[in-house]
Amino acid sequence: MGLSYIPPITIVEINEHFGALEAGLAWVPDSPFVAGIRGHVLVARSKTSVTDPATRDTLENFEFGGDLSAGYRLDFGAGSVTPFAGVGVTRVNGNFRITSDNELLTTRTTNASFTGGARLFVRPGIEAVAELVVFPGRLVDPTFRLAWAFDWLPKS
């Protein structure tokens, strides 16, 4: 499970208010093969100068979707490396308000996604992930994240 939140603060003339939730379930058998399913939802509002430096245009965005992924864990002494790939679908509902003429532009799309990357995990729970998510014909999104992961359900 994951939860993200950015309060409505302004940095470099961009005001972002963002909330997201994801939940997933992984299948990790006694073999190096791993698989998972994940659902996600995101709500965001951004205000900044886009069309005119003197105005603050607004983008409101609501997204939800899910994906399936699989990987192969390569264990080593202090941790593991897991290359992975996935496929998913995301529904996007966006409204962009141009302040200067009060024009509203909307988008409603459902997009397939393809993901590839690698996860490095080292004890005592440091995780680094590099991935590339491709929405064909729409967006290519490279990401890198670093996290501390803890074991909710330790084995007895």
N, C-alpha and C positions, 0 to 999 in steps of 0.2 A: 504494500500500500504506500501511496505517496500523496502528499498534500503540499501545494505551493500557494503562497499568497504574497502579493506586493500591495502595500497600502497606497492610497492615492496621494503620492508625493511627486514633486516636480524636480527633475534633474535635467540640466542642459535644455531647458524650455520644453521638455517632454513630460507630460503628466500621464502616468500609467496606473491603472487600477486593475489587478489581475488576480484570478483565483483558479486553481486547477486541482483535480482529484484524479487519481488513477488507482486501480486495484487489479491484481493479477494473481494467477495461480501457476506455479511451476511444478513440473514433473521431473524429479531428479532421482532416477533409479540408481542401482548399485553399479551402473556402467557409466562411462564418460558422456554418453548422450544425454542431453537435457532438452526439454521442450516447455513452452509456456503459452498462456493465453492472458490477454490484458484488455481491460476496458478503460476509457479515459473520457473526461469532460473538462472543458475550459470555458471560462467567461472572462472577457477583458474589455476595458474601455481605455482608449488612448486619446489624448488631446495634445496637438502640437501644430505648428505652422507647416502646412504642406503646400497649399495652393497660393498663399499670399503671406508674406512675412509679418503682416500686421494683424493676422487673424489666428484663431485656434480652431482648426478643423478637428472633427471627432470621428474615430473609428470604434464601433461597437462590434464585438465578435463573440459568437457562441459556437463551439465545436464539440463534437462527441464522436466516438468510434471505438474500434477494437482492432487487435492484431493477434496473429499467431506467429511464434518464432521457435527456432530450434538452434542448438549449438552443440559443440563437442568440446568438453572440458579436458584440458591438458594439465594434469597435476604435476607440481614440483614441490620440493621440500617445504617451503614456507607459504605456499599458496597455489594458485592456478591461473591459467590463461584460457579463456573460452571464446573462440571465434564463433559468430552467430549470424543468422540471416532470418528475415521475417517478411511477412506480407500482411497488409491490413487495409482498412477502409475508414475514412473520416468524412463526416458530414460537416460542412462549414456554412454558417449563416452570418453574413457580415453586412453592416450598414455603415457607410461613410458619408458624413454630413459635411458639405462645403459651407463654411460659415458665411463667406462673402455674398453668396446668392441664395442661401438656404436650400441648396440642391441636395437631394438624397440619392446616393448610388447604393444599390443593393446587390448582393451575390448570394446565391443558394446553390451550392455544388456538393456533390459526393465524389470523393477522390480516392483512388487506389493508391497505396504506398508500398514501397519496397525498401527494406532496411538491411544494412550489412555493417558489421563492426567487430570489435573485440573487447572483452572485459578482462581486466587484470584484478585479481583479488589476492591480497597478502594479509597474513595475520598481524595484528589482532583485529582485523576487520576493515582495512583500508581497501576501497574499491575505486578503480579508475576505468572509465568506459570511453571509447572513441567510436562514434558511429556516423553513418551517412544515411539519411532518409531521403528518398527520391519520390516525389509526387509527379509522375510523368506529365510533361507538358505544362507543369505549374511551378514547381519549386524543387530545388536541391538544398537540403539543410544539413550541413556538417555540424556535429556537436561533440563536446568533450565535457565530461563531468567527473568530479572527484567527490567521494563521500566516505563517511564512516558508517559501516553497516554492523548491526548487532543482531545476535541470534535470539529471536523471540521464543523459539521452541527448542531449547537445547536438548540433545539426545542424552538419555540417562545411562 
